[in-house]
Amino acid sequence: MKILVTGGAGFIGSAYVRRLLREPGPVEVTVLDALTYAGNPDNLAEFSSDPRLSFVHGDICDAPLVRRLLPGHEHLVHFAAESHVDRSIEDSGAFTRTNVLGTQVLLDEAVRAGTAVFVHVSTDEVYGSVTEGAWDEGQPLAPNSPYAASKAAADLLALAHHRTHGLDVRVTRCSNNYGPRQYPEKIIPLFAARLLTGRDVPLYGVGAQIREWLHVDDHCLGVDLVRAEGRAGRVYHLGGGTELTNRELTARLLAACGADADRIEYVADRKGHDFRYALGWTRARTELGYRPVHDFDTGLIATVAWYRANPQWWAGRTAAT
């Protein structure tokens, strides 16, 4: 089995590649990654000499490159994306280019190459905000940020390629990920890095926004179940089951870093900040047997411990300094 993984040097993509290569069986993995600010080849260092892994430095928007690369790969798992909401508010162009046009290139070339399975990895943010309950997969898309809008557009393109061309597309939508090797612009690695270096942490508003948390390894477990056993044209939610306000999350991070509440700096809220995301993942559980296995509090402590033990990985990165 040959699998092409886009964005495979990033936080979630590299965790997925490591998962594939740690499992027994005849699998070959090609990573296609542009190595923008959040991509790091060190994330794949464990398998740098493994002949089953090939790395291609390139852009998913480069149609001639994708056309040369894709034939021979039975499956394509598409993680590559611009993903930080704050950056999308400042400049949405890169998000439209990578998330929409890049996905379109991959889909068109997958049809051309006869790719057997195309897994498109998306986000809960495409639904907008929900005050109570949880979304199911039939919820209409109502994105509120430029990032979420670009991912919603990519989702619709992917599903349209299934309906129009018969491409076996399977879409996953996940809740907020956390774990080691996440670039320190997202709240958990950013706050951990700042607290570990004696700095304050910037909390939006009063920290009342609610998010559901999913360990990156549980996310990758779900993605691989969808790749191996999912159904064409289906959307699958992958949640973690732990909901916290950002203030509650910050309190846990303060405790894990041995810091006091006076290290919180309350800052002006983000424009258009969604209040709450929540996914219902009955479909993935009943059809695929998906069950997240990481307890959030244990996983968070282990994540902070990783950042404490690996300052060389994140020190000097703009968002954390």
C-alpha positions as MATLAB code, in Angstrom:
seq = 'MKILVTGGAGFIGSAYVRRLLREPGPVEVTVLDALTYAGNPDNLAEFSSDPRLSFVHGDICDAPLVRRLLPGHEHLVHFAAESHVDRSIEDSGAFTRTNVLGTQVLLDEAVRAGTAVFVHVSTDEVYGSVTEGAWDEGQPLAPNSPYAASKAAADLLALAHHRTHGLDVRVTRCSNNYGPRQYPEKIIPLFAARLLTGRDVPLYGVGAQIREWLHVDDHCLGVDLVRAEGRAGRVYHLGGGTELTNRELTARLLAACGADADRIEYVADRKGHDFRYALGWTRARTELGYRPVHDFDTGLIATVAWYRANPQWWAGRTAAT';
ca = [
       0.000    0.000    0.000;
       1.371    3.394   -1.005;
      -0.091    6.434    0.751;
       0.523   10.096   -0.079;
       0.214   12.361    2.963;
       0.050   16.096    2.352;
       1.273   18.322    5.166;
       3.056   15.338    6.650;
       5.744   17.443    8.357;
       3.201   19.459   10.329;
       1.791   18.780   13.770;
      -1.103   16.449   12.929;
       0.237   15.158    9.602;
       3.545   14.046   11.098;
       1.745   12.302   13.963;
      -0.254   10.410   11.345;
       2.871    9.462    9.373;
       4.555    8.216   12.526;
       1.460    6.165   13.299;
       1.492    4.574    9.837;
       5.173    3.683   10.001;
       5.003    2.289   13.539;
       2.339   -0.211   12.526;
       3.401   -3.570   11.084;
       2.584   -4.232    7.465;
       3.779   -3.348    3.984;
       3.098    0.382    3.819;
       5.039    3.047    1.928;
       4.455    6.702    2.733;
       5.247    9.746    0.635;
       5.064   13.090    2.412;
       4.398   16.218    0.369;
       5.024   19.347    2.431;
       5.898   22.945    1.560;
       7.708   23.392    4.912;
       6.099   26.728    5.662;
       6.520   28.164    9.163;
       4.595   25.338   10.893;
       6.179   22.444    8.981;
       9.260   20.879   10.523;
      11.203   17.936    9.045;
      12.435   17.146   12.557;
       8.923   15.844   13.216;
       9.824   12.897   10.967;
      13.386   12.381   12.235;
      12.436    9.062   13.829;
      12.002    7.606   10.337;
      14.528    9.670    8.377;
      16.478    6.565    7.319;
      13.443    4.317    6.852;
      13.177    3.268    3.205;
       9.378    3.181    3.516;
       9.309    6.991    3.890;
       9.886    9.426    1.027;
       9.813   13.178    1.496;
       9.001   15.662   -1.252;
       9.430   19.374   -0.563;
       6.678   20.962   -2.595;
       3.413   22.862   -2.768;
      -0.003   21.226   -3.143;
      -0.937   24.096   -5.471;
       1.764   22.952   -7.923;
      -0.395   20.895  -10.290;
       2.482   19.566  -12.462;
       4.288   18.338   -9.329;
       1.162   16.637   -7.943;
       0.490   15.118  -11.371;
       3.960   13.543  -11.430;
       3.842   12.435   -7.812;
       0.380   10.969   -7.290;
       0.253    7.992   -9.720;
       1.119    4.764   -7.939;
      -0.328    5.914   -4.607;
      -3.538    4.067   -3.806;
      -4.585    6.437   -1.006;
      -4.186   10.178   -0.398;
      -4.639   11.668    3.082;
      -4.857   15.446    2.905;
      -3.739   17.348    6.017;
      -1.969   20.292    4.360;
      -3.676   23.540    5.356;
      -3.258   26.993    6.752;
      -5.043   26.618   10.067;
      -4.594   29.538   12.481;
      -7.680   31.729   12.784;
      -5.758   34.824   13.910;
      -3.550   34.680   10.827;
      -6.596   34.300    8.585;
      -8.103   37.466   10.065;
      -4.919   39.400    9.287;
      -4.472   37.989    5.760;
      -6.923   35.532    4.249;
      -5.125   35.165    0.909;
      -2.833   32.323    1.931;
      -5.822   30.453    3.366;
      -7.813   30.693    0.154;
      -4.809   29.657   -1.919;
      -3.729   26.653    0.126;
      -6.997   25.425    1.583;
      -9.234   25.954   -1.436;
      -7.036   26.022   -4.547;
      -4.584   23.475   -3.164;
      -7.402   21.076   -2.344;
      -8.847   21.580   -5.817;
      -5.500   20.663   -7.411;
      -5.259   17.491   -5.328;
      -8.826   16.457   -6.118;
      -8.471   17.031   -9.853;
      -5.213   15.107   -9.982;
      -6.663   12.299   -7.858;
      -9.443   11.894  -10.416;
      -6.853   11.916  -13.212;
      -4.643    9.352  -11.443;
      -7.478    7.031  -10.412;
      -6.700    7.377   -6.701;
      -8.656    4.743   -4.785;
      -9.330    6.697   -1.560;
      -9.049   10.425   -0.819;
      -9.344   11.399    2.869;
      -9.910   15.125    3.344;
      -9.124   16.303    6.881;
     -11.271   19.218    8.038;
     -12.434   20.966   11.199;
     -15.433   21.535   13.457;
     -15.096   25.278   12.742;
     -16.900   24.922    9.401;
     -20.205   24.828   11.332;
     -19.785   28.153   13.115;
     -20.849   28.333   16.760;
     -23.354   26.231   18.709;
     -24.731   27.310   22.097;
     -25.880   23.888   23.292;
     -25.894   20.267   22.163;
     -23.557   19.017   19.459;
     -23.477   19.045   15.680;
     -24.093   15.922   13.660;
     -22.695   15.432   10.176;
     -25.834   16.789    8.515;
     -25.508   20.225   10.089;
     -25.388   22.984    7.432;
     -22.040   24.749    7.141;
     -21.958   28.293    8.547;
     -18.292   29.317    8.925;
     -17.492   32.635   10.604;
     -13.738   33.135   10.164;
     -11.790   33.310    6.897;
      -9.995   30.118    7.971;
     -13.244   28.258    8.590;
     -14.728   29.559    5.332;
     -11.722   28.288    3.370;
     -12.041   24.845    4.964;
     -15.799   24.751    4.314;
     -15.140   25.559    0.660;
     -12.579   22.759    0.490;
     -15.039   20.318    2.100;
     -17.667   21.141   -0.505;
     -15.179   20.759   -3.339;
     -14.142   17.369   -1.992;
     -17.713   16.111   -1.700;
     -18.541   17.528   -5.142;
     -15.695   15.484   -6.649;
     -17.285   12.394   -5.149;
     -20.711   13.214   -6.539;
     -19.514   14.445   -9.939;
     -16.528   12.209  -10.687;
     -17.149    9.205   -8.446;
     -13.925    9.838   -6.497;
     -13.965    7.957   -3.192;
     -13.782   10.986   -0.907;
     -14.118   10.671    2.858;
     -14.200   13.840    4.985;
     -13.195   14.039    8.639;
     -14.016   16.974   10.910;
     -12.259   17.125   14.253;
     -12.392   19.148   17.440;
      -9.407   21.134   18.785;
      -6.202   19.078   18.761;
      -3.427   19.142   21.335;
      -0.239   17.204   21.959;
       3.535   17.382   21.452;
       5.045   19.168   18.433;
       2.208   21.638   17.902;
       3.510   24.962   16.613;
       3.345   27.526   19.450;
       0.655   29.787   18.052;
      -2.291   27.667   19.227;
      -3.371   28.178   22.822;
      -1.883   25.098   24.538;
       1.669   25.197   23.128;
       1.738   29.015   23.160;
       0.695   29.251   26.797;
       2.979   26.376   27.824;
       5.996   27.934   26.100;
       5.347   31.355   27.611;
       4.708   30.020   31.113;
       7.822   27.830   30.991;
       9.917   30.890   30.162;
       8.409   33.078   32.883;
       6.120   35.136   30.683;
       2.447   36.052   30.921;
      -0.220   34.465   28.737;
      -2.725   36.479   26.654;
      -6.289   35.284   27.257;
      -8.987   36.607   24.934;
     -11.843   38.451   26.622;
     -12.651   36.735   29.903;
     -11.843   33.256   28.552;
     -15.492   32.189   28.334;
     -15.270   30.493   24.911;
     -15.792   26.716   25.036;
     -13.832   24.168   23.032;
     -13.798   20.381   22.842;
     -10.307   18.845   23.064;
      -8.870   15.856   21.191;
      -5.400   14.385   21.575;
      -3.547   14.340   18.265;
      -2.948   10.587   18.486;
      -6.675    9.942   18.953;
      -7.348   12.152   15.955;
      -4.884   10.129   13.864;
      -6.505    6.909   15.062;
      -9.826    8.194   13.765;
      -8.412    9.397   10.455;
      -6.884    5.999    9.805;
     -10.133    4.229   10.636;
     -11.875    6.448    8.098;
      -9.168    5.744    5.518;
      -9.322    1.997    6.019;
     -13.001    1.409    6.760;
     -14.981    4.554    5.995;
     -17.571    4.945    3.252;
     -17.254    7.028    0.113;
     -18.989   10.387    0.222;
     -19.366   10.319    4.018;
     -18.428   12.889    6.638;
     -17.116   11.596    9.966;
     -16.771   13.598   13.176;
     -13.784   12.882   15.420;
     -14.199   14.356   18.881;
     -12.395   14.021   22.169;
     -15.251   14.412   24.620;
     -13.670   17.011   26.944;
     -15.240   20.487   26.892;
     -13.569   23.377   28.699;
     -13.794   27.123   28.691;
     -10.539   28.786   27.704;
     -10.325   30.061   31.276;
     -10.618   26.504   32.642;
      -7.971   25.337   30.175;
      -5.668   28.164   31.235;
      -6.064   27.180   34.904;
      -4.954   23.639   34.062;
      -1.958   24.960   32.126;
      -0.999   27.244   35.001;
      -1.095   24.277   37.384;
       0.944   22.078   35.037;
       3.596   24.789   34.726;
       3.636   25.699   38.417;
       2.409   29.235   37.749;
      -0.161   31.497   39.439;
      -3.219   33.238   38.041;
      -1.423   36.591   38.040;
       0.369   35.357   34.899;
      -2.847   35.822   32.896;
      -3.070   38.958   30.782;
      -6.627   39.578   29.626;
      -6.596   41.008   26.106;
      -9.194   42.300   23.651;
     -11.254   39.488   22.198;
     -10.648   38.165   18.682;
     -12.863   39.552   15.932;
     -15.869   37.311   15.301;
     -14.776   34.865   18.000;
     -17.008   31.751   17.952;
     -18.365   30.961   21.403;
     -18.583   27.170   21.368;
     -17.829   24.161   19.171;
     -19.060   20.639   19.904;
     -19.164   17.509   17.762;
     -21.411   14.482   17.956;
     -19.383   11.489   16.812;
     -21.918    8.678   16.958;
     -21.323    7.808   13.294;
     -17.583    7.215   13.740;
     -18.228    5.239   16.919;
     -20.966    2.995   15.525;
     -19.661    2.501   11.976;
     -15.918    2.389   12.650;
     -15.521    1.620   16.360;
     -13.818    4.963   17.005;
     -12.995    5.603   20.671;
     -10.532    8.250   21.872;
      -8.225    6.689   24.462;
      -6.357    9.669   25.952;
      -7.637   11.162   29.202;
      -7.424   14.940   28.753;
      -5.807   15.871   32.067;
      -3.177   13.148   31.735;
      -2.561   14.071   28.100;
      -2.230   17.762   28.919;
       0.332   17.109   31.657;
       2.319   14.887   29.275;
       2.134   17.568   26.586;
       3.475   20.263   28.910;
       6.207   17.846   30.012;
       7.216   17.403   26.362;
       7.530   21.162   25.850;
       9.493   21.430   29.099;
      11.900   18.691   27.936;
      12.283   19.956   24.359;
      12.874   23.723   24.441;
      15.153   23.436   21.425;
      12.125   22.477   19.338;
      10.122   25.619   20.125;
      12.541   28.218   21.522;
      12.805   31.309   19.341;
       9.631   30.617   17.360;
       7.881   33.919   16.795;
       4.527   33.119   18.376;
       6.065   31.957   21.654;
       8.644   34.726   22.147;
];
